[in-house]
Amino acid sequence: MSDLAAIVRLTLLVGGTATLATLPLAFALAWMLARWHFPGKVLLDGLIHLPLVVPPVVTGWLLLLAFAPAGPVGGALQRWFGVSVLFRWSGAAIAAGVMALPLMVRAIRLSLEAVDRRLEQAARTLGAGRWRSYATVTLPLAAPGIAAGAVLGFARSIGEFGATITFVSNVPGETQTLPLAIYAALQTPGGEAAVWRLAAASVALSLAALVTAEWLVRRAGRGVRVL
């Protein structure tokens, strides 16, 4: 049971870190796709959603190339900070964040596109500046969708397997989240009981996240009070 608790804590750490680190980038990309018009917008949209359609192993392999000591990102981290994310929980969080990014961007973009632009214009005519109208009109209306995107990203992060095991391997106590622990238990003779416990914990966490996301989406559909 103590091993299960440790694996659940590591899974929550990886999923929470991935979600918090990815959310600002996801919001910025969603804002660009929802509000800006620029050449290459369709290409950017396709690149953002690419992790949803390519095999996760390919994503993990590309991350390994980028963050390896000889890679462009990994080499810079090693030279400037003396750190490496390979075989570490931080690397697992990076893999989880990359895989969760498309879902977060999609949910946030839809919430931003659903905001009536006339409300922003009305706030501007009443004297609110651009940033104030965004802060008092746009963000409150889009907040449930943004939160739903974050929760969906978290749910995807705690279920990530393919990219993680390819990028940072399956290291007990360091990168072995619930999906990787289930995989390891399946390879162990007599590990059926452990598989049941791990699978039950995984289903419980994922179901809680999905129910929360659905509640937030329904709340967004009803609308929220504008500050």
N, C-alpha and C positions, 0 to 999 in steps of 0.2 A: 504493500500500500504506500510505503514511503517513496518507492521508486515511481509509482504512478503520480503521486503528488508533485514530485520533482519534475517529471515530464510535463505535467499540466502547467506548472509554474513557468517552465521554459517556453512552452507553447504560447502562453499568454504574454510573456515578455517579448518574444519574437513578433507575435501578431500585433501587440500594442505599439511596439517601436516602429514596425513597418507602417502601420496606419498613421501614426502621428508624424512620422518623417515624410510620408508620401502625400498627406493631405494638402499642404500648401502648394506643392507642385501640381497636384490634381486640380485644385481650384484655379490656379493660374492658367493651365491648359484649357480647362472647361470654359473659363471666361473668354479666352482667345477664340475658341471655336464657336461660342454662343454670340459674342458681341463684335468680333472683328471680321473684316473682309480683307483678305490678302492673297497674293499668288501662292500656290502650294498648300492651301488650306486642306484640300482633299487628301493630299499626300501626308500631311501632318496627322490628320485624323486616322489614316490607315496605319501609320507607324505606331501611333498610340495604342491602337487596338490589335496590333500584330501579336502580342503574347497570348491573345485569346484563341488564335487560329493555328499558330505554329506549335509543333510539339514542345512541351515544357523542357524536354531534354536539350533542345536546340537553344532555348533561352538560357538555360544553365551553362551550356557550353560557351555561349557568347560572353556571359558574365565571367566565366573562368578565364577566357582570353583577355578580357578587359582588366580584371583585377589580379591576374597573376603577377608575380614579381617583375616579369619582363613586359607586362602589359602597360598600356598608356595610363590607366588609372592606378593600378596596383603599384607600378613603378614610382609614380609621383607620391603616393601615400608612404611608400617605404623610404624614399629620399627625404621628404619634407617632415614627416611625422614619426618615422620608424615603426609604423604599424602595418599589419596585414589582416585582412578579413577572411582569409582562407581558413577553413576548418574552425571557424569561430561563430558564435551565435549572431554576431553583428553581420556576418556574411549571409546567414540564414534570413535575417531581417531584410537585407537588401534583395535577396531572391524573392521573398514573400511580397515586398513592396512593389517590385517590378511586375509581378503577376497580378497584383491587386489593382494597379494603377488604371487599367482600362475600365474596370467596373466603377471605380470612383469617379473618373472623368465623365463617364456616360451619365451616371445618376446626377452629378452636380450640373452638368450641361443642360440636361432636361429641366432641372429645377430653375435654372437661370432663364432658359427660353420661355418658361411658363409665366414668368413675371410680366405683368402688363406694363409695357414701356410708357403708357400714358400716365400711369401713376408717378413715374419718375419725372416726366415732363411737368406734371401738375406741381410736384414739389419744387421744381426749379422755378416755375412761374411765381411761387409764393415766397421766393427769396432764398431757398436752400441752394448751396453750391453743389457742384457735381459730386464731390466726395461725401458731402452730408446727405444728399439724396440717396446715394448708394448705401450709406451706413444706416439710414433710418427707414428706407423703403425697400430697396432691393434685397439686402441681406436678411432682414426679418422675414420677408416673403419666401426667400429661397432657403432659409435655415433648415427646415425639416428635410428638404431634399439633400442638402449638404450633409446633414447628420446621417441620413439614410445611406448616402454614398460611403461615408466613413465606416458605418457598421457593416455594409456589404464588403468593403475592402478588408475589414478585420476578419470577417467570416472566410473570405478567400485566403487570407494570410495564414490562418490557423489550419487550413486544409491543404496547404501547398506541399507538394512532394517532389515532382519530377525535376524542376529547376534547382531545388534545394539540394537534393542528393547528388546531382551532377556538379554543382558549384562548390559545396562545402562538405560533401560526403555525409556519412551517418555516424557521428561521433557521440557516444553516450555522455550525457551531462553537458554537452557543449552545443551540438547542432541537432540532436535527436529530439525533434518535436513529436507530437502524437502520430502523425502519418508515418514518419520514419520508424518510430518505435513499433507500430503495428506491422510494418514490413519486416523488421528484424524478428519480431515474435513469430511471424509466419514461417520464417526460415529456420526456426528453432524447434527440434523435436519435442513434442509435449507442450508446446506454447499456446495451445488453444485457450486455456483459461486466461492467460495474459492478453491474448487478442480480444477476448470478450470484454475484459475490463477497459482496455484502451479504446476499443471501438465505442463502448457505451459513453465514455468520457468525451470522445470526439463528437459523437452525435449530439450529446447534451449541449456542448459548447456551440456547435454550429447551429442547432435548432434555436437556441436562445438568441443568437445573433440575427438569424433570419426573421424570427418573430419580432424582434426589436425594429429591424429595418422595415418590415411590413407595416408596423404600427406608425412609424415615422412617415412612410409614404401615404398612408391613409390620412394622417393628420395634415400632410401637405396638400392633399386633395381637398380637404375642407377649408384650407386657408388658415392663416395666422393673422393676428392683429398687427397692424402696421404702427410702429412707434411714432 
